[in-house]
């Protein structure tokens, strides 16, 4: 099962690592928050455990 939180974290990491625009980083953060809000408790636990995986 794909975890939308981890995918959003990766997009944010990529946006900041590539010197992304302020708006691009804000959009990535908003997408991450939306993924967190929509996630199941199991997905949230998985994201917490993998927070240093990027």
Secondary structure, DSSP 4 states (H G I P E B T S, - for coil): ---HHHHHHHHHHHHHHTT--HHHHHHHHHHHHHHHHH--HHHHHHHHHTTT--
